[in-house]
Amino acid sequence: MINTKKIILICTAIILIICSKLFSKTQGLVYPSGEGFVTESMSCDSDDNICIEGGAILFIPFFVFCFTIIKKIYIFEFILGNIVLLFQLCLIIAIDGGSIVKTIILGNIPLLGWTISYILLIAELHGFFIYEHKSYRKK
C-alpha cells in the first residue's frame, strides 16, 4: 500500500533540496534596491546566500524522517518536522542585506521553486497532521 502523504512530503523535500543546490549555482540574492548582488559586497551581507543554500543540507533530516511515516504522522514526527522548518525560518529571518522577493522578481527561478516548496512543506505537514488527528477522533 502506497502512502500518498509520504510520497507528497518526500517529493516536496526533494524539490526543495534540488532548488537549494541550483540556487547556489546562481549569482545569489539581490539587494532590495535591485542594484547588485550581495555576493559582490565586502560587508557581512555577502554570506546571506548561505541561508538559502543551507536548505540542501538542512532538509536531508526532513527527507529521512518522511520515511518513518507508516500510516499517519505522529506527534514526534510532527515536532521533528517543525524543528527543521523553524530552523530554516530562523535562517530566512537572519538575511541582512538580500531580498528574496526582489531576487524572485528579477527572475531567479531556483529561488522561486525553493520558496514555493518551503511553503508547501509547511502547509502539507500541518494539513496532514491536523486532518489525521481530527479524523481519528471521529472514529
N, C-alpha and C positions, 0 to 999 in steps of 0.2 A: 504494500500500500504506500503510495507516494503522499508525503505530507506537503501540501501546497504552501503552507506557511513557511516551512523550512526552505523550500526552493525559492520563494519570493525574497526572503531575507538574505539568503546566500547570493542570489543574483544581484541584488542591490548592493551588497557589501563588495562584491567583485567589481561592479561598475565603479564604485567609489574608490577602490584601491587602484584600478586602472586609470581613472581620471586624475588621481593624485600623482601617479607616475608620469602621465602625459603633461600635467601642469609643470612638472619640473623641467620638461624639455622646452617650455615656452620662455618668454622674457620675464614673466612673473607679474606681480601686482603693479598697478599704475597708481600714481599719486591722485588724490581726489580732484586736483585741478586738471588732471589729464596731461600734464607736462612731464613726461619722463617716467621711467620705471624705478621702483625702489631699489633694485639691484645696482643701479648706477650711482646711488648715493654713498657717500663716505660716512654717513651717520649710522645710528643704531637701527634706522628703518630698513637697512639693507637685508636684514635677516627676517623680514616679515613673511617671505615666501615659505619658510620652513613650517609655518603654522598650517599651511595647506598641504605641503609636500609630506608632512609628518603623518597624514592620514593613510599613506601607503603602509606604514608600519603599525600605526595605532589601531587600524581596523582589522588587522590579522587576528587578534584575540576574539574580536566580534565575529569574524568569519568562522573561527574554530568553534566558538560556543554555539553557533547555529546548528552544528552537527549534533549537539547534545539534546536538542529538542526532539522528544519522541512523539508524544501526542499533542501536548499543549505546552505553552510557555509557563513555567513555574516561576514563583517569586524570585528564587535565586538567579535564574536566567534573566529575568526582567531587570533585577538590580544590577547585574553584571553588564548587561547591555546599556543601561542608563549611565553607568560609571564611564564607559567608553565614550558615549555620546556627550556626556557632560564635560569630560576632559577635552574633547575636540572643541566644544563650545568655548571653554576657557581659552584655548589657543586662538580661536577666532576673535574673541574679545581682546586678546593681547596684541593684535595687529595695531601698530602705531601709525605708520605713515601711509600704508597702502589702502586702496579702496576696492573691495570685492565687486561692488555694484558697477563702478566706473570701468573696471577691467572687463567685466562681462559685456557692458555696453560697447566697448571698443573691440569686441569680437573674440574673446578668449573662450573658445568652445570647451576645452577640458575643464575650465573653472565653472562654466555653466553646468556641465554634466555632474561635476563634483557637488555643486550646491543643490541641484535637484535630487541627486541620490542621497545626500545627507538629510534633506528634509523628508524624503520618502522613508528613510530608515527610522526616523523619529516617529512618523505617522504610523508606519507598519507595526513597529514594536508595541507602541501604546494601543493601537487599534486592535491587534490580535489579542493582547493581554486582556484588555477590557472586555472584548467580545466573549472570549473564552470563560472568563470568570463570571460574567453576567449570565451566560447561557448555562453554566454549571450550577448556579444557584436555582435556576428554574426547574432543573431535573429532579 
